[in-house]
Amino acid sequence: MAFVTYKLTINKWSVDSANDPRTEFIMLDTQHSANSAADYCRITVYAPPPPKPSLLEQAGAAVASEVGLGGGESESFSVSVRGNPIKHGDQMTVELTVDDTATTIFTAEVSAIRSSLGQTVITGTTGKQKLAHTRLNQTYSNQSLNQIAKDLAKQASVNAGDIQTGSSYSYFVVHDSKSVLRQLQELAFRDGMDLYCDAENKLVLKKFEKTRADHTFYYAIHVLDLQLWNYEIASEHFRVYGESPSSNQGSETWHWFTKDLSPFTGELGSGQKLLVIQDSAAKTKDAADSLATAKSGALKDGTSQGRLKILGNPLVKLGDAMEIKEAPKSELNGLFKVTSVRHVLSKWQGYLTFVEFTGQGGAQQAAGALGQLAGAVGL
């Protein structure tokens, strides 16, 4: 049986179960998700109220209040754990160790505090919440996705991590009718990228391009529960219209209009299930083709979606490739992309990891590459 320890740090309070017998920890629940703002880190601790002051201490406090000592406006709401105040905006980190393997699984900022007579629940969120709450008006000229995303993240006070170069935009407008998170999601989608915050709370925009598993889980060894949903694909024919003749007239003509869009149209696939997309940001033929490929791949990828419950594994991360082997039903085996990771550690359940995944590896690969891996993909 694996030996699990944890280290939790919030502001000046830190507890390490490996060497602290007085730990107040009761339960840990964290979740990272790709392409949504639903990340959270929830820590439940036992933090009873401190002993009431003696009559002498109460009298001293009353005198100090009368003469103005210790007065003034109260500070922002906080709770006390081991005498250390914890308030909104404090950084919180969670590190888990299983046997000899230690890794940080979550970094966040405190966003909510629930206090009761005995227990205190502290919830933290990632930079995606900041992006969701930020709206800007901004224009960019001749900038790449990487440059635009990093600038938007900086303005929202979010640290940038692994952001791939992506497409170049002759002209791109950010408007406050959409949140910065929505703007970044649309940028990522056009290039078939996933958007998420990593374990260090850094913004990531990157394509899934893995053809080998980062983790292999065997039925009856690691797998506690496994479910797979398969859906009929909604569209097989994709057509993307931009709005600019800059493909054959040069990038300086991005503002021109044209009567005939066919030379600048992106198209993929065939058949009657046609999906037509109009996107003013697709100002070149290459951009329209890229968006058609990304949309096709995303729909194919979403035709298989699954949930996996395993013994706790802190090494499973968003964007990893995982392989399931030796499941009794052949369709449950294969190579999948991790799209959500939830870790639950409690004194009554132990340590469990819940993984959500998709079936063809991601928007870029689902357009063809992983589908030819001789049965590696579980469709």
C-alpha positions in Angstrom: 0.0 0.0 0.0 1.3 3.5 -0.9 2.4 5.9 1.8 0.8 9.3 1.2 1.8 12.6 2.8 0.8 16.2 2.1 2.1 19.7 2.6 -0.3 22.6 2.6 0.8 26.2 2.7 -1.5 29.3 2.9 0.1 32.6 3.7 2.2 32.0 6.9 0.4 28.8 7.8 1.9 25.6 6.7 1.4 22.0 7.7 3.4 18.9 6.6 1.9 15.6 7.6 5.3 13.9 7.3 6.6 15.6 10.5 3.7 17.4 12.1 1.5 15.3 14.4 -0.7 18.3 15.2 -2.1 18.7 11.7 -5.5 20.3 11.5 -6.2 18.9 8.1 -9.5 17.0 7.4 -10.0 16.9 3.6 -8.4 18.1 0.4 -10.4 18.4 -2.9 -8.7 19.9 -6.0 -9.7 20.0 -9.7 -8.0 21.2 -12.8 -10.0 21.4 -16.1 -9.0 22.3 -19.6 -10.9 25.0 -21.5 -13.2 26.1 -18.6 -13.0 28.3 -15.5 -14.0 25.5 -13.1 -10.7 25.0 -11.3 -10.7 24.9 -7.5 -8.7 23.9 -4.5 -10.8 23.2 -1.4 -9.1 22.5 2.0 -11.1 21.6 5.1 -9.3 22.1 8.4 -10.3 21.8 12.1 -10.0 25.4 13.5 -12.0 25.8 16.6 -12.4 29.3 18.2 -9.6 30.4 20.5 -10.2 30.3 24.3 -12.2 33.3 25.6 -10.0 36.0 27.2 -9.9 36.3 31.0 -11.8 39.0 32.7 -8.5 40.9 33.2 -7.8 40.7 29.5 -11.3 41.9 28.6 -10.9 44.8 30.9 -7.6 45.8 29.4 -9.1 45.6 25.9 -11.9 47.8 26.9 -9.6 50.4 28.3 -7.4 50.3 25.2 -10.5 50.8 23.1 -11.6 53.9 25.1 -8.3 55.6 24.7 -8.0 54.7 21.0 -5.4 52.0 21.2 -5.9 49.3 18.7 -8.8 51.2 17.2 -9.4 52.4 13.6 -11.1 50.6 10.8 -11.1 46.8 10.9 -9.0 44.8 8.4 -10.5 42.7 5.6 -12.2 39.5 6.6 -9.9 36.7 7.6 -9.9 33.5 9.7 -7.1 32.3 12.0 -5.4 28.9 11.8 -2.8 28.4 14.4 -2.9 32.1 15.1 -2.1 32.9 11.5 -4.6 35.1 9.6 -5.8 33.7 6.2 -7.6 36.1 3.9 -8.8 36.5 0.4 -6.0 36.7 -2.1 -3.5 34.7 -0.1 -1.5 32.2 -2.2 -2.1 28.6 -1.4 0.0 25.6 -2.6 -0.6 21.9 -2.2 2.1 19.3 -2.5 1.5 15.5 -2.4 4.0 12.7 -1.9 3.2 9.1 -2.7 6.0 6.9 -1.5 9.1 8.7 -2.8 7.4 10.7 -5.5 6.6 14.4 -4.5 5.0 17.0 -6.7 3.0 20.2 -6.5 -0.5 19.5 -7.6 -2.1 22.9 -7.2 -1.3 26.6 -6.8 -4.1 29.1 -6.3 -5.3 32.2 -4.5 -7.8 32.1 -1.7 -11.2 33.2 -3.1 -13.7 32.0 -0.5 -13.7 31.1 3.2 -16.5 29.2 5.1 -16.2 29.2 8.8 -18.2 27.2 11.3 -17.8 26.5 15.0 -15.3 23.7 14.4 -14.4 23.4 10.7 -13.0 26.0 8.3 -13.2 25.5 4.5 -10.8 27.5 2.4 -11.3 27.6 -1.3 -8.8 28.8 -3.9 -9.1 29.4 -7.6 -6.6 29.7 -10.4 -5.7 32.6 -12.8 -8.6 31.5 -15.1 -11.0 33.2 -12.6 -9.1 36.5 -13.0 -9.2 36.1 -16.8 -13.0 35.4 -16.6 -13.5 38.6 -14.5 -11.4 40.9 -16.7 -12.7 42.8 -19.7 -10.5 44.9 -21.9 -10.5 47.1 -25.0 -7.3 46.5 -27.0 -6.1 46.2 -30.6 -3.1 44.3 -31.8 -1.3 44.7 -35.2 0.9 42.0 -36.7 1.1 40.0 -33.5 1.2 36.2 -32.9 -1.1 34.3 -30.7 1.8 34.0 -28.2 2.3 37.7 -28.1 -1.4 38.5 -27.7 -2.0 35.9 -25.0 1.0 36.9 -22.9 0.0 40.6 -23.0 -3.7 39.8 -22.1 -2.5 37.6 -19.2 -0.2 40.3 -18.0 -3.0 42.9 -17.9 -5.1 40.4 -15.9 -2.2 39.8 -13.5 -1.9 36.2 -14.5 1.5 34.5 -15.0 2.2 33.1 -18.5 3.6 29.6 -18.8 3.9 27.4 -21.9 2.2 29.4 -24.7 3.0 28.2 -28.2 3.6 30.7 -31.0 0.4 30.0 -32.9 -1.0 31.9 -35.8 -0.1 35.5 -36.7 -2.8 38.2 -36.9 -2.5 41.2 -39.1 -5.2 42.8 -37.0 -6.9 41.5 -33.8 -9.5 43.3 -31.7 -10.2 42.6 -28.0 -13.5 44.1 -26.9 -15.1 44.3 -23.5 -18.2 42.5 -24.7 -16.3 39.3 -24.0 -14.1 38.4 -21.0 -10.4 38.0 -21.5 -10.8 34.3 -20.8 -13.3 34.0 -23.7 -11.0 35.9 -26.0 -8.1 33.5 -25.2 -10.3 30.5 -25.5 -11.3 31.6 -29.0 -7.6 32.3 -29.9 -6.6 28.8 -28.7 -9.5 27.1 -30.5 -8.5 28.6 -33.9 -5.2 26.8 -33.6 -6.5 23.6 -32.0 -4.9 24.4 -28.7 -6.0 23.6 -25.1 -6.1 26.4 -22.5 -5.5 25.7 -18.8 -3.6 26.8 -15.8 -0.8 24.3 -14.7 0.1 23.2 -11.2 2.1 26.4 -10.8 -0.9 28.5 -11.7 0.6 29.6 -15.0 -1.4 30.0 -18.1 -0.9 27.4 -20.8 -2.0 27.4 -24.4 -0.6 24.4 -26.4 -1.6 21.7 -28.8 -1.8 18.1 -27.8 0.7 16.3 -30.0 1.5 13.2 -28.0 1.4 9.7 -29.6 2.8 7.9 -26.6 1.3 7.5 -23.1 2.7 9.5 -20.1 0.7 7.1 -17.9 -0.5 3.5 -18.3 -3.3 2.3 -16.1 -4.2 -1.4 -15.9 -7.6 -2.8 -15.2 -7.7 -4.6 -11.8 -4.4 -2.9 -10.8 -4.9 0.8 -10.9 -8.5 1.2 -12.3 -11.3 1.4 -9.7 -14.0 2.6 -12.0 -14.2 3.4 -15.7 -16.9 4.8 -18.0 -16.9 5.8 -21.7 -19.5 7.7 -23.7 -19.5 7.5 -27.5 -21.5 9.9 -29.6 -22.3 10.2 -33.3 -20.3 13.1 -34.8 -22.4 16.2 -35.5 -20.6 17.3 -38.7 -18.2 15.8 -41.2 -18.0 18.8 -43.6 -16.6 22.1 -42.4 -16.4 25.5 -44.2 -14.9 28.6 -42.8 -15.4 32.1 -44.1 -13.0 35.0 -43.2 -13.4 38.5 -44.4 -10.1 39.6 -46.0 -8.3 39.2 -49.3 -5.0 39.5 -47.7 -4.1 35.9 -48.7 -3.3 37.0 -52.2 -3.0 40.8 -51.8 -0.6 40.9 -48.8 -1.1 41.4 -45.1 -1.5 45.1 -45.5 -4.9 44.6 -47.2 -6.5 43.0 -44.1 -9.1 45.9 -44.0 -10.3 45.3 -47.6 -13.6 43.7 -48.4 -14.2 41.3 -51.3 -17.3 40.2 -53.1 -15.9 36.7 -53.7 -14.9 34.8 -50.6 -14.1 31.5 -52.2 -10.4 32.1 -52.6 -10.1 32.8 -48.9 -12.4 30.0 -47.6 -11.2 27.1 -45.5 -12.8 23.8 -46.2 -12.4 20.3 -44.8 -14.2 17.0 -45.4 -17.4 16.4 -47.4 -20.9 15.2 -47.0 -24.3 16.6 -46.1 -23.5 17.3 -42.5 -22.1 20.8 -43.3 -21.0 23.2 -40.6 -20.4 26.8 -41.8 -18.4 29.1 -39.6 -17.9 32.9 -40.1 -14.9 34.3 -38.3 -13.6 37.8 -38.9 -10.3 37.0 -37.3 -9.6 34.4 -40.0 -8.1 36.9 -42.5 -6.1 34.5 -44.6 -6.6 31.2 -46.4 -4.2 29.5 -44.0 -6.1 30.8 -41.0 -9.4 29.6 -42.4 -7.9 26.2 -43.1 -6.5 26.0 -39.6 -9.8 26.8 -38.0 -11.6 24.2 -40.1 -9.1 21.6 -39.0 -9.4 22.6 -35.4 -13.2 22.5 -35.5 -13.2 19.1 -37.2 -10.7 17.7 -34.7 -12.5 19.1 -31.7 -15.8 17.4 -32.8 -14.1 14.1 -33.5 -12.2 14.3 -30.2 -15.5 14.9 -28.4 -17.2 11.8 -29.8 -15.5 9.7 -27.1 -15.5 11.1 -23.5 -14.7 9.1 -20.4 -14.2 9.2 -16.6 -11.7 7.2 -14.8 -11.3 6.6 -11.0 -7.9 5.3 -9.9 -5.8 5.0 -6.8 -4.3 8.5 -6.0 -1.6 9.6 -8.5 -0.3 13.1 -8.2 1.7 12.9 -11.4 -1.4 12.9 -13.7 -1.6 16.4 -15.3 -3.8 18.2 -17.8 -2.7 17.6 -21.3 -1.1 14.2 -20.5 -1.6 11.2 -22.7 -2.8 8.2 -20.8 -3.4 4.6 -21.9 -5.8 2.1 -20.4 -5.0 -1.6 -20.8 -6.5 -5.0 -20.1 -10.1 -3.7 -19.6 -12.5 -6.6 -20.2 -14.3 -4.6 -23.0 -12.1 -3.7 -25.9 -13.7 -0.3 -26.4 -12.5 0.8 -23.0 -8.8 0.3 -23.9 -6.8 2.9 -25.8 -4.9 6.1 -25.8 -6.7 9.2 -24.4 -6.0 12.8 -23.6 -6.5 14.0 -20.0 -8.9 17.0 -19.9 -9.7 17.1 -16.2 -7.9 15.9 -13.0 -9.5 15.8 -9.6 -7.6 14.8 -6.4 -9.4 13.9 -3.2 -7.6 13.1 0.0 -9.4 12.6 3.2 -9.0 10.7 6.5 -12.0 8.4 5.7 -11.6 7.8 1.9 -7.8 7.9 1.6 -6.4 9.3 -1.6 -8.2 9.0 -5.0 -7.7 10.6 -8.4 -10.6 11.2 -10.8 -9.6 11.7 -14.5 -11.8 12.9 -17.4 -10.5 12.2 -20.9 -11.4 12.5 -24.5 -11.0 9.8 -27.1 -8.9 11.0 -30.0 -6.1 12.9 -28.4 -7.2 16.5 -29.0 -8.2 18.8 -31.8 -5.0 18.7 -33.8 -4.4 15.0 -33.7 -8.1 14.0 -34.0 -8.1 15.4 -37.6 -6.2 12.3 -38.6 -2.9 11.5 -36.9 -3.9 9.6 -33.8 -6.8 7.9 -35.6 -4.3 5.8 -37.5 -2.4 4.4 -34.5 -3.6 0.8 -35.2 -6.2 0.6 -32.5 -4.4 2.8 -30.0 -7.4 5.2 -29.8 -10.4 3.8 -27.9 -13.1 4.5 -30.5 
